[in-house]
Amino acid sequence: MIEKGLFPVKPTPVQYLGKLPKGQEIFMKRDDLLGFSFGGNKARIGAAFLQDMEKKGKDFMVSYGSCGSNLNRTMALLCKSRNIPCLIIVSGQEAGGQTFNRQIAADTGARQVLCGKDGVAAAVEQVMEELKGQGYKPYYLYGDARGMGNEEAARSAYMGAYEEIRRWQQESGVRLTHIFHASGTGMTQGGLVAGKELAGGQEEIIGISVARDAERGISAVRRYAGEGAGAIRFETDYRCGGYGLYDRDIQEVIREMMNCHGIALDPTYTGKGYSGMVKWLARYGDGSERVLFIHTGGLPLYFDYLRGL
Ligand SMILES: *Cc1c(COP(=O)(O)O)cnc(C)c1O
């Protein structure tokens, strides 16, 4: 008999990786080692959504993401593990096709509804109406059909991670100057910024955009961060042309990280974020920086990448 239950979100390890040519010290927070479905930021965020859903008395999870979505895979599995019905809305399948994330999600039996990038709001509305008609109390994790209104639950996940980082600095004696990570919807960065604000932290939190332009990206991070957030640092110079696109530098970073540390990065998120961070530090840094990169997971995308080589 295997008991069902929410996995424990425990502080993830921070490891020292080494120095960049200018002298910056690089540490990595291993959120990829969180103990559910290959970990990652979606494990933290997904657990927060599930708790929020239960608190609100809802009984049907509705998730949304691209065909390579780590969030959809994580939500499908979290719900399956607790016997909660789950439906995932999938966009952009014409471009990406089959991915390991989608395959894993499909294997839970979660229903998948496909839509185009411009048809997300309509798909969400239709699905929610349909489920209500069937007598369910559905929970769309982003809030309304436009994806707004449920910022608080998402924010809490990386506020908690910021607190772990603060404690790690106290215990290790390392004073970080910068925290970097791959930034997409703004849920992760918004939570980190809110956590820093609450604790009065001094680190620069820099999101490397994986797709969005500055205007859209910054307004989303600000929305997730909530009241009182200061300046948002969202770097858009390292996008390589858009979501899922990558270059030789990113490929080199992925190879090196595997060969030197045995750590998998992927070209869509963590490889793009790490490569962008290294370029940012070469351009703007003076060498004295002490830097934390958050490994936000996404292991199945590494295998998609290998398969495509
Ligand atoms: C979703 C995701 C991100 C981006 O996180 P946001 O909270 O959407 O900004 C980064 N890395 C991985 C592996 C992800 O799956």
The ligand as an SDF file (V2000), in Angstrom:
LIG
                    3D

 15 15  0  0  0  0  0  0  0  0999 V2000
    8.1890   27.6350  -15.3400 C   0  0  0  0  0  0  0  0  0  0  0  0
    9.6880   27.5290  -15.2560 C   0  0  0  0  0  0  0  0  0  0  0  0
   10.5030   28.6600  -15.0590 C   0  0  0  0  0  0  0  0  0  0  0  0
    9.9430   30.0520  -15.0030 C   0  0  0  0  0  0  0  0  0  0  0  0
    9.2400   30.2580  -13.8210 O   0  0  0  0  0  0  0  0  0  0  0  0
    8.1150   31.3640  -13.7350 P   0  0  0  0  0  0  0  0  0  0  0  0
    7.6330   31.2840  -12.3520 O   0  0  0  0  0  0  0  0  0  0  0  0
    7.0620   30.9970  -14.7470 O   0  0  0  0  0  0  0  0  0  0  0  0
    8.7410   32.6740  -14.0790 O   0  0  0  0  0  0  0  0  0  0  0  0
   11.8640   28.4760  -14.9130 C   0  0  0  0  0  0  0  0  0  0  0  0
   12.4120   27.2360  -15.0020 N   0  0  0  0  0  0  0  0  0  0  0  0
   11.6700   26.1360  -15.1940 C   0  0  0  0  0  0  0  0  0  0  0  0
   12.3600   24.8360  -15.3000 C   0  0  0  0  0  0  0  0  0  0  0  0
   10.2840   26.2430  -15.3380 C   0  0  0  0  0  0  0  0  0  0  0  0
    9.5460   25.1350  -15.5480 O   0  0  0  0  0  0  0  0  0  0  0  0
  1  2  1  0
  2  3  1  0
  2 14  2  0
  3  4  1  0
  3 10  2  0
  4  5  1  0
  5  6  1  0
  6  7  2  0
  6  8  1  0
  6  9  1  0
 10 11  1  0
 11 12  2  0
 12 13  1  0
 12 14  1  0
 14 15  1  0
M  END
$$$$
